[in-house]
Amino acid sequence: MNNYEVMFIVNPVPGEEKVNEIVEKFKNLIESQATLESFVEWGKRRLAYPINYVTEGHYVLATFSSEPDFPAELERNFKITEGILRYLVIRRNKG
């Protein structure tokens, strides 16, 4: 089991209901495949630069422990989910 951290930004333009649906989808995915340590929604914040003419995003940060093959599956899901502006999965060192 390795420790990982993921941050993803959801496009808030379609509405709060759609944002909550996407956030819940990824929370459930992580919980089903890994041990979720923390899941923090930072909420709507201004982006450093526009992405596809969108200037704000809904930020979410999660830390979890999983087998080494799960982050690739998580990234695959980010790529095929409409509404995800950006994401980053990194492996954390213990300590």
Residue pairs with C-beta under 8 A, 6 or more apart in sequence:
1 35
1 65
1 66
1 67
2 65
2 66
2 67
2 68
2 91
3 37
3 63
3 64
3 65
3 91
3 92
3 93
3 94
4 34
4 63
4 64
4 65
4 66
4 71
4 89
4 90
4 91
4 92
5 61
5 62
5 63
5 89
5 90
5 92
6 30
6 61
6 62
6 63
6 64
6 71
6 74
6 87
6 88
6 89
6 90
7 59
7 60
7 61
7 62
7 87
7 88
8 26
8 59
8 60
8 78
8 84
8 86
8 87
8 88
9 47
9 57
9 58
9 59
9 60
9 84
9 85
9 86
9 87
10 19
10 22
10 23
10 57
10 58
10 60
10 83
10 84
10 85
11 19
11 54
11 57
11 58
11 83
11 84
11 85
12 19
12 44
12 54
12 56
12 57
12 58
13 54
14 83
18 83
19 58
19 83
22 81
22 83
22 84
23 41
23 58
23 60
25 81
26 60
26 62
26 74
26 77
26 78
27 36
27 39
27 62
29 74
29 77
30 36
30 39
30 62
30 64
30 74
33 66
33 70
33 73
33 74
34 64
34 65
34 66
34 67
34 70
35 64
35 65
35 66
36 62
36 63
36 64
37 63
37 64
37 65
38 61
38 62
38 63
39 60
39 61
39 62
40 60
40 61
40 62
41 58
41 59
41 60
42 58
42 59
42 60
42 61
43 58
43 59
44 56
44 57
44 58
44 59
45 56
45 57
45 58
45 59
46 55
46 56
47 54
47 55
47 56
47 57
47 85
51 57
51 85
51 86
52 85
54 85
57 85
57 86
63 92
71 89
71 91
74 89
75 87
75 89
78 84
78 87
